[in-house]
Amino acid sequence: MPQIITRIERPDGALVERFRQVRMDQIIKLLDPGQLLDSAIKPLAHRDCHILGPAVTVSGADGNSLTGILAAGVAQAGDVIVMAAGNPAGYAWGGGQTLSADHLGCAGVVVDGSVVDADAILQRATPVFCRGSTLHKGTREELGSINVPVVCGGVTIQPGDLVIGTLDGVCVIPREQAPAMIDQVERESLRIEANIAKLKATRSTIFALRGGRALTRGLDIEWID
């Protein structure tokens, strides 16, 4: 029987805000490959956007428009709605649901499947990541569950896990791992920003900044001038 679980544990709000302030690429560098969703899941129409927030998960939503509507009764401001459609080619989300997500203040939506009404979705503020779009409309049969563990893009996501999306794709940090990561991510972000500032100030290259030919010392490579 499908379940709708309304109460989940989310990461501390201050911790989530710290993650918002750091470089996304430095977060991703610390993750295992098993925390990276299938790279086919990207922002709809390659929209220039990113998302970060705790997951409200939706399972078995393939072709069922009502399940996405019901998710709006559970999600809160700052959440990322994660739709595990169960069929990568199936429909799981549309323009009306995205407008609902706007009104809730959701951080984003991730769909392991297709969306419908892409034009309407792109007019909304909430970023939507998906495999593509389709003309097929959904039904209201075979409801899925909300806030249960799901497999989305090949990765298991628990309700409350921290979901991150960039133009390159989507990844997930298990909620219990997030506090241990943030200090290192902040340090690495500061280091990278300092390097970028130095590159801009000197109009130099990463090659030169890292020591030039010394980078290849000890490697089986020959410089030929």
NORDAFEN-V655113 format. One record per backbone hydrogen bond with DSSP energy under -1.0 kcal/mol. CO is the residue of the C=O (numbers start at 1). NH is the residue of the N-H. E is the energy in kcal/mol with one decimal. If there is no record, write none. Layout:
co-><CO:CO>
nh-><NH:NH>
e-><E:E>
This chain:
co-><3:12:13:14:15:16:17:23:24:25:27:28:32:33:35:38:42:43:44:47:51:53:54:55:56:57:58:61:63:65:66:67:70:71:71:76:79:79:80:81:82:83:83:84:85:87:90:91:93:94:95:96:97:98:99:100:101:101:105:108:109:110:111:113:114:115:117:118:121:127:128:129:130:132:139:145:146:150:152:153:155:157:158:161:162:163:164:165:166:169:170:171:173:174:174:178:178:181:182:183:184:185:186:187:188:189:190:191:192:193:194:195:196:197:198:199:199:205:206:207:208:211:212:213:214:216:219>
nh-><146:16:17:18:19:20:21:27:28:29:30:31:35:36:172:41:130:46:47:49:165:163:80:160:82:147:84:64:139:69:70:71:73:74:75:79:107:108:56:110:58:85:112:61:62:90:114:63:116:98:99:100:101:102:103:104:105:106:78:81:129:83:113:131:92:134:121:122:124:109:44:111:42:115:65:59:5:157:155:38:152:150:161:55:173:53:171:51:169:166:37:164:162:177:178:181:182:185:186:187:188:189:190:191:192:193:194:195:196:197:198:199:200:201:202:203:204:209:210:212:211:214:215:216:217:219:221>
e-><-3.1:-2.2:-2.1:-1.7:-1.9:-1.7:-1.0:-1.2:-2.3:-1.6:-1.3:-1.6:-2.3:-1.7:-2.0:-2.1:-2.7:-2.4:-1.5:-1.4:-2.4:-3.0:-3.0:-2.5:-2.8:-3.5:-3.3:-2.0:-3.8:-1.3:-2.7:-1.6:-2.1:-1.6:-2.6:-2.1:-2.5:-1.2:-2.6:-3.0:-2.6:-1.1:-3.1:-1.1:-1.2:-2.6:-3.8:-3.9:-2.3:-1.7:-2.0:-1.9:-2.2:-2.2:-2.1:-1.6:-1.1:-2.4:-2.5:-2.1:-3.0:-3.7:-1.8:-2.7:-2.1:-2.4:-2.3:-2.4:-1.6:-1.9:-2.9:-2.8:-2.2:-1.9:-2.5:-2.7:-2.2:-3.0:-1.5:-1.6:-2.8:-2.3:-2.2:-2.4:-3.0:-1.8:-2.8:-2.1:-1.1:-3.1:-2.3:-2.6:-2.7:-1.8:-1.2:-1.1:-1.3:-2.2:-2.5:-2.1:-2.6:-2.3:-2.1:-2.1:-2.5:-2.5:-2.1:-2.1:-2.6:-2.3:-2.1:-2.6:-2.5:-2.3:-2.2:-1.3:-1.3:-2.4:-2.1:-2.8:-1.6:-1.6:-2.1:-1.9:-1.4:-2.5:-2.1>
